[in-house]
């Protein structure tokens, strides 16, 4: 489904976020200019358009189950990988989708960090960004992963802000030629409730990041694909219990933002793990 979201990101269909319409086939509907199965379209509208069942601070627990279909080994190296799948209960039906929403802050402040004359946080804002969220929110997501997959999640790839009880995640961004760049949407009415907001697409995260006026910390809903990474040799497939913890790799595919915040302290130095 990443290719379908890509078309929506690159060529938005006007500003109509709910662009699903029936086709002549019984099993396919149109969502953002792409034909997708009805069940998938229902889940896409649920997550991307209606912003439902996302993980957020002081929000009800989302009605979603986390699964990992299978782990695969690339043929070399010590890591097995598997994409997380999310099963949403929508109108009495179980709908699967490879994306999950989280209430986050996206940091588009440039990182000019050098050590011995070498830039440390390379390609920031193009291939990756920091996103911040309460530790409680990330822990809740980890609980869902544990319940759904049997695996405990490590803290690898996160930076703690103990003063504010926040966590920073290094979120990947698709940026190579042919890849769908993550879309950036802004609220039309910022005074509305989240459930009542509508959004306009203003470009990709990379395009917004190039504007000096937008190089701030943005508050909103980030929508991610998530990959699970487990250490193991090529000839021995790991299973829950055979390894202590797994790592999660987050890829930001879209952002729905309703403003800029000064309440989060952005990372302005290279975390110790970079040295």
TABELJO-V463731 format. One record per residue. N is the residue number from 1. RES is the residue in one letter. PSI is psi in radians with two decimals (* if undefined). BURIAL is + if it has 16 or more other C-alpha atoms within 10 Angstrom, else -. D_CENTER is the distance of its C-alpha to the mean C-alpha in Angstrom with 2 decimals. Layout:
# TABELJO-V463731
n=N res=RES psi=PSI burial=BURIAL d_center=D_CENTER
n=N res=RES psi=PSI burial=BURIAL d_center=D_CENTER
This chain:
# TABELJO-V463731
n=1 res=X psi=-0.19 burial=- d_center=14.29
n=2 res=X psi=-0.61 burial=- d_center=12.32
n=3 res=X psi=-0.62 burial=- d_center=15.66
n=4 res=X psi=-0.74 burial=- d_center=16.02
n=5 res=X psi=-0.53 burial=+ d_center=12.91
n=6 res=X psi=-0.81 burial=+ d_center=14.30
n=7 res=X psi=-0.66 burial=+ d_center=17.53
n=8 res=X psi=-0.62 burial=+ d_center=16.14
n=9 res=X psi=-0.74 burial=+ d_center=14.45
n=10 res=X psi=-0.72 burial=- d_center=17.64
n=11 res=X psi=1.46 burial=- d_center=20.21
n=12 res=X psi=2.52 burial=+ d_center=19.30
n=13 res=X psi=1.65 burial=+ d_center=21.92
n=14 res=X psi=-2.44 burial=- d_center=23.67
n=15 res=X psi=0.29 burial=- d_center=21.81
n=16 res=X psi=1.94 burial=- d_center=21.88
n=17 res=X psi=-0.45 burial=+ d_center=18.50
n=18 res=X psi=1.23 burial=+ d_center=20.15
n=19 res=X psi=0.54 burial=+ d_center=21.74
n=20 res=X psi=2.37 burial=+ d_center=22.36
n=21 res=X psi=2.67 burial=- d_center=26.03
n=22 res=X psi=2.55 burial=- d_center=28.30
n=23 res=X psi=-3.05 burial=- d_center=29.67
n=24 res=X psi=-0.22 burial=- d_center=32.93
n=25 res=X psi=2.77 burial=- d_center=31.41
n=26 res=X psi=-0.43 burial=- d_center=31.00
n=27 res=X psi=-0.12 burial=- d_center=27.74
n=28 res=X psi=2.53 burial=+ d_center=25.65
n=29 res=X psi=2.93 burial=+ d_center=24.42
n=30 res=X psi=2.27 burial=+ d_center=23.04
n=31 res=X psi=2.01 burial=+ d_center=19.58
n=32 res=X psi=0.73 burial=+ d_center=19.04
n=33 res=X psi=0.12 burial=+ d_center=21.89
n=34 res=X psi=2.37 burial=+ d_center=20.85
n=35 res=X psi=2.19 burial=+ d_center=22.72
n=36 res=X psi=2.77 burial=+ d_center=20.77
n=37 res=X psi=2.59 burial=- d_center=22.18
n=38 res=X psi=-0.78 burial=+ d_center=22.82
n=39 res=X psi=-0.71 burial=+ d_center=20.85
n=40 res=X psi=-0.71 burial=+ d_center=17.70
n=41 res=X psi=-0.68 burial=+ d_center=18.37
n=42 res=X psi=-0.74 burial=+ d_center=18.82
n=43 res=X psi=-0.66 burial=+ d_center=15.43
n=44 res=X psi=-0.78 burial=+ d_center=13.80
n=45 res=X psi=-0.70 burial=+ d_center=15.89
n=46 res=X psi=-0.75 burial=+ d_center=15.14
n=47 res=X psi=-0.85 burial=+ d_center=11.34
n=48 res=X psi=-0.68 burial=+ d_center=11.24
n=49 res=X psi=-0.77 burial=+ d_center=14.82
n=50 res=X psi=-0.18 burial=+ d_center=15.92
n=51 res=X psi=0.91 burial=+ d_center=12.87
n=52 res=X psi=2.71 burial=+ d_center=14.28
n=53 res=X psi=0.76 burial=+ d_center=13.58
n=54 res=X psi=2.78 burial=+ d_center=10.68
n=55 res=X psi=2.15 burial=+ d_center=11.07
n=56 res=X psi=2.81 burial=+ d_center=13.05
n=57 res=X psi=2.23 burial=+ d_center=16.07
n=58 res=X psi=0.61 burial=- d_center=19.29
n=59 res=X psi=2.67 burial=- d_center=17.79
n=60 res=X psi=2.61 burial=- d_center=19.27
n=61 res=X psi=2.28 burial=- d_center=17.71
n=62 res=X psi=2.57 burial=+ d_center=15.54
n=63 res=X psi=1.44 burial=- d_center=17.51
n=64 res=X psi=2.57 burial=+ d_center=15.39
n=65 res=X psi=2.38 burial=+ d_center=16.31
n=66 res=X psi=2.31 burial=+ d_center=14.31
n=67 res=X psi=2.77 burial=+ d_center=16.00
n=68 res=X psi=2.05 burial=+ d_center=16.23
n=69 res=X psi=-0.89 burial=- d_center=18.59
n=70 res=X psi=2.70 burial=- d_center=20.14
n=71 res=X psi=2.42 burial=+ d_center=20.06
n=72 res=X psi=2.67 burial=- d_center=21.43
n=73 res=X psi=2.35 burial=+ d_center=23.11
n=74 res=X psi=-0.12 burial=- d_center=23.16
n=75 res=X psi=-0.32 burial=- d_center=26.89
n=76 res=X psi=2.72 burial=- d_center=27.01
n=77 res=X psi=3.00 burial=- d_center=25.59
n=78 res=X psi=0.33 burial=- d_center=25.03
n=79 res=X psi=2.33 burial=+ d_center=21.52
n=80 res=X psi=2.58 burial=+ d_center=20.56
n=81 res=X psi=2.63 burial=+ d_center=17.09
n=82 res=X psi=2.40 burial=+ d_center=15.61
n=83 res=X psi=2.37 burial=+ d_center=12.49
n=84 res=X psi=2.48 burial=+ d_center=11.57
n=85 res=X psi=2.50 burial=+ d_center=12.63
n=86 res=X psi=2.19 burial=+ d_center=12.53
n=87 res=X psi=2.01 burial=+ d_center=15.87
n=88 res=X psi=2.51 burial=+ d_center=16.27
n=89 res=X psi=1.89 burial=+ d_center=19.80
n=90 res=X psi=2.05 burial=- d_center=20.56
n=91 res=X psi=0.72 burial=- d_center=24.21
n=92 res=X psi=0.01 burial=- d_center=25.48
n=93 res=X psi=2.64 burial=- d_center=23.66
n=94 res=X psi=2.06 burial=- d_center=21.10
n=95 res=X psi=2.24 burial=+ d_center=18.40
n=96 res=X psi=2.49 burial=+ d_center=16.00
n=97 res=X psi=2.63 burial=+ d_center=12.65
n=98 res=X psi=0.40 burial=+ d_center=10.09
n=99 res=X psi=2.61 burial=+ d_center=7.06
n=100 res=X psi=2.52 burial=+ d_center=6.45
n=101 res=X psi=2.58 burial=+ d_center=6.46
n=102 res=X psi=2.50 burial=+ d_center=7.26
n=103 res=X psi=1.92 burial=+ d_center=10.07
n=104 res=X psi=3.01 burial=+ d_center=9.58
n=105 res=X psi=2.25 burial=+ d_center=11.65
n=106 res=X psi=2.15 burial=+ d_center=10.73
n=107 res=X psi=1.90 burial=+ d_center=13.72
n=108 res=X psi=0.33 burial=+ d_center=15.42
n=109 res=X psi=2.22 burial=+ d_center=18.72
n=110 res=X psi=2.56 burial=+ d_center=20.31
n=111 res=X psi=1.66 burial=+ d_center=20.92
n=112 res=X psi=1.36 burial=- d_center=24.53
n=113 res=X psi=2.13 burial=- d_center=25.10
n=114 res=X psi=2.62 burial=- d_center=27.97
n=115 res=X psi=2.11 burial=- d_center=29.86
n=116 res=X psi=0.67 burial=- d_center=33.25
n=117 res=X psi=0.02 burial=- d_center=32.56
n=118 res=X psi=2.32 burial=- d_center=29.35
n=119 res=X psi=2.24 burial=- d_center=25.97
n=120 res=X psi=-0.96 burial=+ d_center=23.70
n=121 res=X psi=1.34 burial=+ d_center=20.12
n=122 res=X psi=2.52 burial=- d_center=20.43
n=123 res=X psi=0.45 burial=- d_center=18.51
n=124 res=X psi=2.38 burial=+ d_center=16.47
n=125 res=X psi=-0.13 burial=+ d_center=14.78
n=126 res=X psi=-0.90 burial=+ d_center=15.15
n=127 res=X psi=-0.20 burial=+ d_center=13.59
n=128 res=X psi=2.76 burial=+ d_center=11.53
n=129 res=X psi=2.82 burial=+ d_center=11.18
n=130 res=X psi=2.39 burial=+ d_center=11.39
n=131 res=X psi=2.44 burial=+ d_center=9.38
n=132 res=X psi=2.49 burial=+ d_center=11.77
n=133 res=X psi=2.75 burial=+ d_center=12.02
n=134 res=X psi=2.51 burial=+ d_center=15.15
n=135 res=X psi=-0.65 burial=+ d_center=16.14
n=136 res=X psi=-0.68 burial=- d_center=17.06
n=137 res=X psi=-0.79 burial=+ d_center=13.62
n=138 res=X psi=-0.69 burial=+ d_center=12.29
n=139 res=X psi=-0.64 burial=- d_center=15.63
n=140 res=X psi=-0.75 burial=+ d_center=15.34
n=141 res=X psi=-0.72 burial=+ d_center=12.22
n=142 res=X psi=-0.65 burial=+ d_center=14.27
n=143 res=X psi=-0.74 burial=+ d_center=17.18
n=144 res=X psi=-0.70 burial=+ d_center=15.60
n=145 res=X psi=-0.77 burial=+ d_center=14.83
n=146 res=X psi=-0.80 burial=+ d_center=18.42
n=147 res=X psi=-0.72 burial=- d_center=19.94
n=148 res=X psi=-0.56 burial=+ d_center=18.36
n=149 res=X psi=-0.34 burial=+ d_center=18.78
n=150 res=X psi=-0.11 burial=+ d_center=21.44
n=151 res=X psi=2.42 burial=+ d_center=19.74
n=152 res=X psi=2.60 burial=+ d_center=19.47
n=153 res=X psi=2.36 burial=+ d_center=16.62
n=154 res=X psi=3.10 burial=- d_center=17.77
n=155 res=X psi=0.16 burial=- d_center=16.93
n=156 res=X psi=2.37 burial=- d_center=16.60
n=157 res=X psi=0.15 burial=- d_center=14.25
n=158 res=X psi=2.69 burial=+ d_center=14.34
n=159 res=X psi=2.24 burial=+ d_center=16.89
n=160 res=X psi=2.41 burial=+ d_center=18.71
n=161 res=X psi=1.60 burial=+ d_center=20.27
n=162 res=X psi=-0.48 burial=- d_center=22.98
n=163 res=X psi=-0.63 burial=- d_center=24.70
n=164 res=X psi=0.03 burial=- d_center=21.99
n=165 res=X psi=0.72 burial=- d_center=20.48
n=166 res=X psi=2.83 burial=+ d_center=17.05
n=167 res=X psi=2.43 burial=+ d_center=14.70
n=168 res=X psi=2.32 burial=+ d_center=13.01
n=169 res=X psi=2.40 burial=+ d_center=10.22
n=170 res=X psi=1.75 burial=+ d_center=10.58
n=171 res=X psi=2.26 burial=+ d_center=7.35
n=172 res=X psi=2.70 burial=+ d_center=8.64
n=173 res=X psi=2.30 burial=+ d_center=9.34
n=174 res=X psi=2.30 burial=+ d_center=11.40
n=175 res=X psi=-0.19 burial=+ d_center=14.74
n=176 res=X psi=2.77 burial=- d_center=17.61
n=177 res=X psi=2.27 burial=- d_center=20.10
n=178 res=X psi=-0.22 burial=- d_center=19.28
n=179 res=X psi=2.56 burial=- d_center=15.50
n=180 res=X psi=2.01 burial=+ d_center=13.50
n=181 res=X psi=2.55 burial=+ d_center=12.44
n=182 res=X psi=2.36 burial=+ d_center=9.44
n=183 res=X psi=2.62 burial=+ d_center=11.27
n=184 res=X psi=2.09 burial=+ d_center=12.26
n=185 res=X psi=2.53 burial=+ d_center=14.06
n=186 res=X psi=2.59 burial=+ d_center=16.56
n=187 res=X psi=2.41 burial=+ d_center=18.39
n=188 res=X psi=-0.62 burial=- d_center=21.88
n=189 res=X psi=1.73 burial=- d_center=23.32
n=190 res=X psi=-0.20 burial=- d_center=21.83
n=191 res=X psi=-0.16 burial=- d_center=24.46
n=192 res=X psi=2.83 burial=- d_center=23.35
n=193 res=X psi=2.78 burial=- d_center=21.56
n=194 res=X psi=-0.72 burial=+ d_center=17.85
n=195 res=X psi=-0.44 burial=- d_center=19.06
n=196 res=X psi=0.06 burial=- d_center=21.53
n=197 res=X psi=2.55 burial=+ d_center=19.59
n=198 res=X psi=2.73 burial=+ d_center=19.44
n=199 res=X psi=2.65 burial=+ d_center=17.59
n=200 res=X psi=2.41 burial=+ d_center=18.70
n=201 res=X psi=2.27 burial=+ d_center=16.86
n=202 res=X psi=-0.03 burial=- d_center=18.19
n=203 res=X psi=-2.89 burial=+ d_center=16.85
n=204 res=X psi=2.88 burial=+ d_center=14.12
n=205 res=X psi=-0.71 burial=+ d_center=12.44
n=206 res=X psi=-0.70 burial=+ d_center=15.12
n=207 res=X psi=-0.75 burial=+ d_center=17.83
n=208 res=X psi=-0.67 burial=+ d_center=17.13
n=209 res=X psi=-0.44 burial=+ d_center=17.07
n=210 res=X psi=-0.24 burial=- d_center=20.53
n=211 res=X psi=2.10 burial=- d_center=22.05
n=212 res=X psi=-0.55 burial=- d_center=23.75
n=213 res=X psi=-0.32 burial=- d_center=23.70
n=214 res=X psi=0.08 burial=- d_center=19.91
n=215 res=X psi=1.23 burial=+ d_center=19.56
n=216 res=X psi=-3.04 burial=+ d_center=18.79
n=217 res=X psi=2.10 burial=+ d_center=16.22
n=218 res=X psi=2.34 burial=+ d_center=14.53
n=219 res=X psi=2.37 burial=+ d_center=13.82
n=220 res=X psi=-2.78 burial=+ d_center=11.71
n=221 res=X psi=2.10 burial=+ d_center=8.90
n=222 res=X psi=2.40 burial=+ d_center=5.35
n=223 res=X psi=2.23 burial=+ d_center=3.88
n=224 res=X psi=2.64 burial=+ d_center=1.75
n=225 res=X psi=2.60 burial=+ d_center=5.15
n=226 res=X psi=2.29 burial=+ d_center=6.97
n=227 res=X psi=2.39 burial=+ d_center=10.47
n=228 res=X psi=2.33 burial=+ d_center=13.35
n=229 res=X psi=2.23 burial=+ d_center=16.07
n=230 res=X psi=2.30 burial=+ d_center=19.59
n=231 res=X psi=2.45 burial=+ d_center=22.72
n=232 res=X psi=2.65 burial=+ d_center=25.61
n=233 res=X psi=2.82 burial=- d_center=28.28
n=234 res=X psi=-0.59 burial=+ d_center=28.39
n=235 res=X psi=0.14 burial=- d_center=31.14
n=236 res=X psi=1.76 burial=- d_center=29.85
n=237 res=X psi=2.13 burial=- d_center=26.75
n=238 res=X psi=2.63 burial=+ d_center=25.33
n=239 res=X psi=2.75 burial=- d_center=25.18
n=240 res=X psi=2.26 burial=- d_center=24.25
n=241 res=X psi=-0.45 burial=- d_center=27.07
n=242 res=X psi=-0.40 burial=- d_center=27.89
n=243 res=X psi=2.63 burial=- d_center=25.39
n=244 res=X psi=-0.88 burial=- d_center=24.61
n=245 res=X psi=2.81 burial=+ d_center=20.83
n=246 res=X psi=2.81 burial=+ d_center=17.81
n=247 res=X psi=2.57 burial=+ d_center=15.06
n=248 res=X psi=2.37 burial=+ d_center=11.33
n=249 res=X psi=2.09 burial=+ d_center=9.47
n=250 res=X psi=2.34 burial=+ d_center=5.73
n=251 res=X psi=2.08 burial=+ d_center=5.10
n=252 res=X psi=2.10 burial=+ d_center=3.77
n=253 res=X psi=-0.34 burial=+ d_center=5.72
n=254 res=X psi=2.65 burial=+ d_center=7.03
n=255 res=X psi=2.34 burial=+ d_center=8.30
n=256 res=X psi=1.93 burial=+ d_center=11.18
n=257 res=X psi=2.56 burial=+ d_center=13.39
n=258 res=X psi=0.27 burial=+ d_center=16.85
n=259 res=X psi=3.10 burial=- d_center=18.26
n=260 res=X psi=2.48 burial=+ d_center=18.76
n=261 res=X psi=2.50 burial=- d_center=19.36
n=262 res=X psi=0.19 burial=- d_center=21.92
n=263 res=X psi=-0.04 burial=- d_center=21.41
n=264 res=X psi=2.27 burial=+ d_center=19.00
n=265 res=X psi=1.96 burial=- d_center=20.64
n=266 res=X psi=2.73 burial=+ d_center=18.68
n=267 res=X psi=2.12 burial=+ d_center=19.21
n=268 res=X psi=0.12 burial=- d_center=22.29
n=269 res=X psi=2.88 burial=- d_center=23.55
n=270 res=X psi=2.12 burial=+ d_center=22.66
n=271 res=X psi=2.71 burial=- d_center=21.81
n=272 res=X psi=-0.49 burial=- d_center=24.63
n=273 res=X psi=-0.25 burial=- d_center=22.83
n=274 res=X psi=-0.18 burial=- d_center=22.92
n=275 res=X psi=* burial=- d_center=26.71
